[in-house]
Amino acid sequence: MHGYATGEDDGITAAPGGLLDQLQVAAVVLDSDGRIVLWSPEAEQLLGYRAHEALGHRADDLLVSPENRQRARDLFAQVRSGARWAGVFPLQHRDGSERSVEFRTMRLRDSEGQAHLLGLATDATTVRRVERDLALSHSLVHQTPVGIAVFDTDLRWVGVNPAMERMNGLPEEAVLGRRVREMLPDLDTEAVEARMRLVLASGRSLLDELTVGRTPADKEDRAYSESYHRIEDADGRVLGLAMAVIDVTERQQAAAEIAQARERLSVIADAGVRIGTTLDLQQTARELADVAVPQLADLAAVDVLESVVTHGTTASVSPDAYAEFRALAVAAGYLTDAIHAADPVGELATYGSTRIITECVREARPILVEHVDSGMMRRIARDSHAAQTLRTAGVHSYLAVPLVARGEVLGTLSLYRTVNSRPFDEQDRVLASELAARAAISVDNARLYGRERSAALTLQRSLLPPAPVDHEGLDIAFRYLPALSEVGGDWYDVLHLSGGRTGLIVGDVMGKGVQAAAVMGQLSTATRALARLDPSPAELMHHLDDIASSLGDTIATCVYAVCDPREGTCELSSAGHLPPVLIRPDGGAELLEVPGGVPLGVGGIPFATMEQEMPPGSLLALYTDGLVENRAESIDTALDAMTRLLQQAQRSRHSLEKTSDTLISALHPEPDDDVALLLVRTLDRSPAPG
């Protein structure tokens, strides 16, 4: 029997052996005498002996330590008799160290019937490591809840683990050799296979790729997180790819809920900034409607009870009674005919007791109609035409929320969904109620303010003098404009005095509302009474100062002028008021610096009187600060502009009525403060030529 050494270069290249390559299994053949007759390269790697050093030697003498030789000979005899043996046996390495070697042995016979022993051997430590890795791999793959699938380079299934079988709703044998698009058509398989091709081509792994759809295991769409990586052998040859899949439906739902919660908080925060910027009832309603779309609804309408709009009061809606509303705002998140089905803004609408909007204000509770059918649509829409318009626009869900402030129902916020396919739910009801509650406070503030403003304006106008009658030698024009926001305490008066003289006063009580108007009324009444005693302007100011001091924390500014057309003079006294403007007959202009810069109510400061010539044709302007105060420019700039306008009117001989309108329009077309303006022109008293 000749000895052989295998694995010599014979020009044949074998394909990689995978697991066998990792184990590096050595083959050794012994003849019937225990001599080595075959020695593989793996045996050389395992034990260090080259073929020519091992062939022909007895294995027990070369490879076994003396203390283990008898046991080795017993095992050899056992196998030579036909038995098989497998186990771990210590062998001597060429360097003198001992190695634990895993053996599989069997008896062979050659063509002459001679017995040989084949031993397949590998390092025992390597075997334990591979066994451990295989066990761990099997445990991970088969017990993990992560779905794992392996694909070849043609994107066909090679294997799946039990978790993937459960996700797919298909057993492994049903998918082997098939492609994803063949077995799972309800997923976005184009995107999945595009990712596979990218990973195969680039070698770059993809992690946490999201796919939404359903498999045969699902009745509804679910969300899956997929990770892909390419599989290569030890030499870098591409074998295929692996996919790991996790069902993240609950995570996506939680993320969606968090996003919705953040959006709701954003809507509420937005409402806090955008609703209630003014005390105008209709503007507040528009702000509420604008905040509600498109985040909460596709269409929103705000209707307030008619009693709130017209009288500033609330009224309960009794059972079986209709309710009257005033439509204040409608807003849509997109162009839609549904907006025409809402009550026209500014118009009165009457709804019967069975209508949803009436029920909402009567019971002071939100009413959610998750799915609107034909019968419910008739209870929502104002008439059959509006109902048809809403149906055509796609309204499928409706929510009515009462506007309740300080325990009083003011109106409703009506919300519709059309393009948003999701019906209103309980969370939407809570959000809408929060919006309505915030807005209702602003609506109620606007209501209360409107009622107070109306009262203040009524009081103010009742206390102001009627249109002045003709005064000898004077042409007089006046204007009073209440503020758009809140009425203040501006006033003017024109008084008949003895000797053909005329008393002129313009003043401004600091503060707003009914209180300022009431103080203004007391000062105005006191001025009329005091003027009958014919005091000098300074003396009148002194008495008014005493009266203002007795009224508590009252501060007012005013200027009082006594014009004597016969003498062509004017006496003036000021209590901290802006300077009158005098335009002389030749067009020259002057801001009259009247002595006395302390307002009424400060007390203890003397006032002075100045005398100013006013020849015929002179123009005197008395005014309050609302005419010339403007945040966009300094007051000096406004005074210069007013002076130029008066000079132009003087040169053009415009009437005082026209001049008054010109000043109001140019200087303050939409006043944030009250404006009182008094223009006086001295007339030419020379007799007409005979």
Solvent accessible surface area in square Angstrom, and as a share of the most:
residue,aa,sasa,rsa
1,M,141,0.63
2,H,140,0.62
3,G,40,0.38
4,Y,125,0.47
5,A,32,0.24
6,T,57,0.33
7,G,64,0.62
8,E,120,0.54
9,D,141,0.73
10,D,104,0.54
11,G,71,0.68
12,I,139,0.71
13,T,133,0.77
14,A,89,0.69
15,A,85,0.66
16,P,69,0.43
17,G,39,0.37
18,G,45,0.43
19,L,80,0.40
20,L,115,0.57
21,D,79,0.41
22,Q,104,0.46
23,L,32,0.16
24,Q,100,0.44
25,V,46,0.27
26,A,0,0.00
27,A,27,0.21
28,V,19,0.11
29,V,15,0.09
30,L,19,0.09
31,D,25,0.13
32,S,36,0.23
33,D,85,0.44
34,G,6,0.06
35,R,105,0.38
36,I,1,0.00
37,V,11,0.07
38,L,38,0.19
39,W,2,0.01
40,S,6,0.04
41,P,44,0.28
42,E,60,0.27
43,A,1,0.00
44,E,53,0.24
45,Q,116,0.52
46,L,18,0.09
47,L,4,0.02
48,G,22,0.21
49,Y,31,0.12
50,R,136,0.49
51,A,22,0.17
52,H,138,0.61
53,E,43,0.19
54,A,0,0.00
55,L,45,0.23
56,G,44,0.43
57,H,90,0.40
58,R,78,0.28
59,A,13,0.10
60,D,13,0.07
61,D,73,0.38
62,L,37,0.18
63,L,9,0.04
64,V,9,0.05
65,S,9,0.06
66,P,96,0.60
67,E,136,0.61
68,N,30,0.16
69,R,67,0.25
70,Q,113,0.50
71,R,118,0.43
72,A,18,0.14
73,R,99,0.36
74,D,77,0.40
75,L,28,0.14
76,F,35,0.15
77,A,46,0.36
78,Q,80,0.36
79,V,3,0.01
80,R,101,0.37
81,S,86,0.55
82,G,39,0.37
83,A,39,0.31
84,R,173,0.63
85,W,49,0.17
86,A,56,0.43
87,G,19,0.18
88,V,66,0.38
89,F,7,0.03
90,P,34,0.21
91,L,12,0.06
92,Q,45,0.20
93,H,27,0.12
94,R,134,0.49
95,D,97,0.51
96,G,52,0.50
97,S,46,0.30
98,E,97,0.44
99,R,81,0.29
100,S,59,0.38
101,V,0,0.00
102,E,18,0.08
103,F,30,0.12
104,R,117,0.43
105,T,13,0.07
106,M,45,0.20
107,R,88,0.32
108,L,69,0.34
109,R,139,0.51
110,D,42,0.22
111,S,121,0.78
112,E,142,0.64
113,G,38,0.36
114,Q,95,0.42
115,A,13,0.10
116,H,11,0.05
117,L,15,0.07
118,L,30,0.15
119,G,3,0.02
120,L,61,0.30
121,A,4,0.03
122,T,10,0.06
123,D,38,0.19
124,A,7,0.06
125,T,100,0.58
126,T,26,0.15
127,V,16,0.09
128,R,105,0.38
129,R,99,0.36
130,V,9,0.05
131,E,86,0.39
132,R,147,0.54
133,D,58,0.30
134,L,96,0.48
135,A,65,0.50
136,L,101,0.50
137,S,53,0.34
138,H,107,0.48
139,S,38,0.25
140,L,102,0.51
141,V,46,0.26
142,H,84,0.38
143,Q,138,0.61
144,T,24,0.14
145,P,109,0.68
146,V,42,0.24
147,G,0,0.00
148,I,41,0.21
149,A,1,0.01
150,V,49,0.28
151,F,1,0.01
152,D,43,0.22
153,T,70,0.41
154,D,89,0.46
155,L,7,0.03
156,R,90,0.33
157,W,9,0.03
158,V,85,0.49
159,G,14,0.14
160,V,15,0.09
161,N,1,0.01
162,P,39,0.24
163,A,3,0.03
164,M,7,0.03
165,E,49,0.22
166,R,157,0.57
167,M,30,0.13
168,N,5,0.03
169,G,37,0.36
170,L,34,0.17
171,P,62,0.39
172,E,55,0.24
173,E,132,0.59
174,A,35,0.27
175,V,1,0.00
176,L,76,0.38
177,G,40,0.38
178,R,100,0.37
179,R,40,0.15
180,V,5,0.03
181,R,130,0.48
182,E,77,0.35
183,M,33,0.15
184,L,7,0.04
185,P,96,0.60
186,D,90,0.47
187,L,23,0.12
188,D,77,0.40
189,T,18,0.11
190,E,145,0.65
191,A,29,0.23
192,V,3,0.02
193,E,5,0.02
194,A,49,0.38
195,R,40,0.14
196,M,0,0.00
197,R,120,0.44
198,L,79,0.39
199,V,0,0.00
200,L,27,0.13
201,A,88,0.68
202,S,60,0.39
203,G,31,0.30
204,R,135,0.49
205,S,53,0.34
206,L,18,0.09
207,L,132,0.65
208,D,87,0.45
209,E,49,0.22
210,L,77,0.38
211,T,4,0.03
212,V,85,0.49
213,G,4,0.04
214,R,88,0.32
215,T,8,0.04
216,P,83,0.52
217,A,53,0.41
218,D,30,0.15
219,K,185,0.78
220,E,130,0.58
221,D,78,0.40
222,R,70,0.26
223,A,6,0.05
224,Y,10,0.04
225,S,10,0.06
226,E,7,0.03
227,S,31,0.20
228,Y,1,0.00
229,H,93,0.42
230,R,61,0.22
231,I,49,0.25
232,E,79,0.36
233,D,32,0.17
234,A,114,0.88
235,D,118,0.61
236,G,41,0.39
237,R,140,0.51
238,V,49,0.28
239,L,77,0.39
240,G,1,0.01
241,L,0,0.00
242,A,9,0.07
243,M,14,0.06
244,A,37,0.29
245,V,8,0.05
246,I,88,0.45
247,D,48,0.25
248,V,7,0.04
249,T,11,0.06
250,E,110,0.49
251,R,127,0.47
252,Q,63,0.28
253,Q,100,0.44
254,A,47,0.36
255,A,52,0.40
256,A,49,0.38
257,E,105,0.47
258,I,92,0.47
259,A,55,0.43
260,Q,62,0.28
261,A,46,0.35
262,R,170,0.62
263,E,82,0.37
264,R,39,0.14
265,L,118,0.59
266,S,66,0.43
267,V,3,0.02
268,I,32,0.16
269,A,64,0.50
270,D,38,0.20
271,A,1,0.01
272,G,49,0.47
273,V,116,0.66
274,R,91,0.33
275,I,16,0.08
276,G,34,0.32
277,T,87,0.50
278,T,61,0.35
279,L,80,0.40
280,D,73,0.38
281,L,29,0.14
282,Q,64,0.28
283,Q,53,0.23
284,T,0,0.00
285,A,0,0.00
286,R,101,0.37
287,E,15,0.07
288,L,0,0.00
289,A,1,0.01
290,D,62,0.32
291,V,1,0.00
292,A,0,0.00
293,V,13,0.08
294,P,87,0.55
295,Q,74,0.33
296,L,3,0.01
297,A,1,0.01
298,D,9,0.05
299,L,2,0.01
300,A,0,0.00
301,A,6,0.05
302,V,0,0.00
303,D,6,0.03
304,V,0,0.00
305,L,9,0.04
306,E,23,0.10
307,S,26,0.16
308,V,3,0.02
309,V,53,0.31
310,T,71,0.41
311,H,130,0.58
312,G,8,0.07
313,T,57,0.33
314,T,35,0.20
315,A,59,0.45
316,S,115,0.74
317,V,22,0.13
318,S,62,0.40
319,P,101,0.64
320,D,135,0.70
321,A,33,0.25
322,Y,137,0.52
323,A,4,0.03
324,E,66,0.30
325,F,0,0.00
326,R,53,0.19
327,A,1,0.01
328,L,9,0.04
329,A,2,0.02
330,V,34,0.20
331,A,11,0.08
332,A,31,0.24
333,G,35,0.34
334,Y,75,0.29
335,L,179,0.89
336,T,24,0.14
337,D,96,0.50
338,A,0,0.00
339,I,59,0.30
340,H,129,0.58
341,A,7,0.06
342,A,11,0.08
343,D,11,0.05
344,P,60,0.38
345,V,71,0.41
346,G,38,0.36
347,E,94,0.42
348,L,82,0.41
349,A,13,0.10
350,T,77,0.45
351,Y,12,0.05
352,G,32,0.30
353,S,26,0.17
354,T,95,0.55
355,R,43,0.16
356,I,3,0.01
357,I,12,0.06
358,T,0,0.00
359,E,27,0.12
360,C,0,0.00
361,V,7,0.04
362,R,64,0.23
363,E,78,0.35
364,A,48,0.37
365,R,103,0.38
366,P,32,0.20
367,I,16,0.08
368,L,58,0.29
369,V,12,0.07
370,E,84,0.38
371,H,125,0.56
372,V,24,0.14
373,D,92,0.48
374,S,61,0.39
375,G,32,0.31
376,M,50,0.22
377,M,3,0.01
378,R,154,0.56
379,R,78,0.29
380,I,12,0.06
381,A,5,0.04
382,R,77,0.28
383,D,68,0.35
384,S,90,0.58
385,H,139,0.62
386,A,1,0.00
387,A,2,0.01
388,Q,94,0.42
389,T,23,0.13
390,L,4,0.02
391,R,95,0.35
392,T,107,0.62
393,A,26,0.20
394,G,34,0.33
395,V,10,0.06
396,H,47,0.21
397,S,0,0.00
398,Y,4,0.02
399,L,0,0.00
400,A,0,0.00
401,V,3,0.01
402,P,11,0.07
403,L,0,0.00
404,V,52,0.30
405,A,2,0.01
406,R,144,0.53
407,G,70,0.67
408,E,78,0.35
409,V,27,0.15
410,L,0,0.00
411,G,0,0.00
412,T,0,0.00
413,L,0,0.00
414,S,3,0.02
415,L,0,0.00
416,Y,18,0.07
417,R,2,0.01
418,T,14,0.08
419,V,102,0.59
420,N,51,0.26
421,S,98,0.63
422,R,86,0.31
423,P,33,0.21
424,F,0,0.00
425,D,52,0.27
426,E,97,0.43
427,Q,92,0.41
428,D,4,0.02
429,R,67,0.24
430,V,82,0.47
431,L,10,0.05
432,A,0,0.00
433,S,31,0.20
434,E,62,0.28
435,L,0,0.00
436,A,1,0.00
437,A,50,0.39
438,R,108,0.39
439,A,0,0.00
440,A,0,0.00
441,I,72,0.36
442,S,20,0.13
443,V,0,0.00
444,D,0,0.00
445,N,53,0.27
446,A,3,0.02
447,R,23,0.09
448,L,56,0.28
449,Y,24,0.09
450,G,33,0.32
451,R,109,0.40
452,E,79,0.36
453,R,54,0.20
454,S,64,0.41
455,A,52,0.41
456,A,0,0.00
457,L,34,0.17
458,T,91,0.53
459,L,54,0.27
460,Q,0,0.00
461,R,126,0.46
462,S,81,0.52
463,L,49,0.25
464,L,19,0.09
465,P,18,0.12
466,P,113,0.71
467,A,72,0.56
468,P,37,0.23
469,V,104,0.60
470,D,138,0.72
471,H,10,0.05
472,E,81,0.36
473,G,11,0.10
474,L,11,0.05
475,D,53,0.27
476,I,30,0.15
477,A,1,0.01
478,F,52,0.22
479,R,50,0.18
480,Y,24,0.09
481,L,46,0.23
482,P,23,0.14
483,A,0,0.00
484,L,112,0.56
485,S,60,0.39
486,E,49,0.22
487,V,0,0.00
488,G,2,0.02
489,G,1,0.01
490,D,1,0.00
491,W,0,0.00
492,Y,5,0.02
493,D,3,0.01
494,V,18,0.10
495,L,18,0.09
496,H,117,0.52
497,L,22,0.11
498,S,69,0.45
499,G,49,0.47
500,G,23,0.22
501,R,51,0.19
502,T,2,0.01
503,G,0,0.00
504,L,0,0.00
505,I,0,0.00
506,V,0,0.00
507,G,0,0.00
508,D,20,0.11
509,V,4,0.02
510,M,131,0.58
511,G,46,0.44
512,K,85,0.36
513,G,2,0.02
514,V,57,0.33
515,Q,141,0.63
516,A,3,0.02
517,A,0,0.00
518,A,40,0.31
519,V,14,0.08
520,M,0,0.00
521,G,5,0.05
522,Q,84,0.37
523,L,0,0.00
524,S,3,0.02
525,T,83,0.48
526,A,14,0.11
527,T,1,0.00
528,R,87,0.32
529,A,58,0.45
530,L,27,0.14
531,A,5,0.04
532,R,209,0.76
533,L,135,0.67
534,D,68,0.35
535,P,23,0.15
536,S,43,0.28
537,P,1,0.01
538,A,16,0.13
539,E,93,0.42
540,L,0,0.00
541,M,0,0.00
542,H,93,0.41
543,H,77,0.35
544,L,0,0.00
545,D,4,0.02
546,D,76,0.39
547,I,52,0.27
548,A,0,0.00
549,S,52,0.34
550,S,87,0.56
551,L,55,0.27
552,G,49,0.47
553,D,157,0.81
554,T,10,0.06
555,I,55,0.28
556,A,0,0.00
557,T,26,0.15
558,C,0,0.00
559,V,1,0.00
560,Y,1,0.01
561,A,0,0.00
562,V,7,0.04
563,C,1,0.01
564,D,26,0.13
565,P,11,0.07
566,R,132,0.48
567,E,124,0.56
568,G,14,0.13
569,T,30,0.17
570,C,1,0.00
571,E,58,0.26
572,L,1,0.00
573,S,0,0.00
574,S,5,0.03
575,A,0,0.00
576,G,28,0.27
577,H,24,0.11
578,L,41,0.20
579,P,25,0.16
580,P,2,0.01
581,V,0,0.00
582,L,1,0.00
583,I,0,0.00
584,R,88,0.32
585,P,64,0.41
586,D,122,0.63
587,G,10,0.09
588,G,21,0.20
589,A,33,0.26
590,E,70,0.31
591,L,60,0.30
592,L,2,0.01
593,E,134,0.60
594,V,20,0.11
595,P,56,0.35
596,G,29,0.28
597,G,65,0.63
598,V,38,0.22
599,P,36,0.22
600,L,0,0.00
601,G,18,0.17
602,V,82,0.47
603,G,27,0.26
604,G,78,0.75
605,I,77,0.39
606,P,113,0.71
607,F,24,0.10
608,A,42,0.33
609,T,53,0.31
610,M,41,0.18
611,E,112,0.50
612,Q,32,0.14
613,E,129,0.58
614,M,3,0.01
615,P,54,0.34
616,P,65,0.41
617,G,12,0.12
618,S,0,0.00
619,L,0,0.00
620,L,1,0.00
621,A,0,0.00
622,L,1,0.00
623,Y,2,0.01
624,T,0,0.00
625,D,36,0.19
626,G,1,0.01
627,L,0,0.00
628,V,2,0.01
629,E,85,0.38
630,N,60,0.31
631,R,244,0.89
632,A,94,0.73
633,E,74,0.33
634,S,65,0.42
635,I,58,0.30
636,D,95,0.49
637,T,64,0.37
638,A,3,0.02
639,L,12,0.06
640,D,75,0.39
641,A,24,0.18
642,M,0,0.00
643,T,23,0.13
644,R,144,0.53
645,L,39,0.20
646,L,0,0.00
647,Q,40,0.18
648,Q,95,0.42
649,A,4,0.03
650,Q,5,0.02
651,R,162,0.59
652,S,57,0.37
653,R,154,0.56
654,H,52,0.23
655,S,61,0.39
656,L,4,0.02
657,E,88,0.39
658,K,110,0.47
659,T,2,0.01
660,S,0,0.00
661,D,77,0.40
662,T,55,0.32
663,L,0,0.00
664,I,19,0.10
665,S,74,0.48
666,A,61,0.47
667,L,22,0.11
668,H,20,0.09
669,P,97,0.61
670,E,126,0.57
671,P,5,0.03
672,D,99,0.52
673,D,35,0.18
674,D,0,0.00
675,V,1,0.01
676,A,0,0.00
677,L,0,0.00
678,L,0,0.00
679,L,0,0.00
680,V,0,0.00
681,R,16,0.06
682,T,7,0.04
683,L,78,0.39
684,D,105,0.55
685,R,107,0.39
686,S,76,0.49
687,P,123,0.78
688,A,89,0.69
689,P,132,0.83
690,G,130,1.25
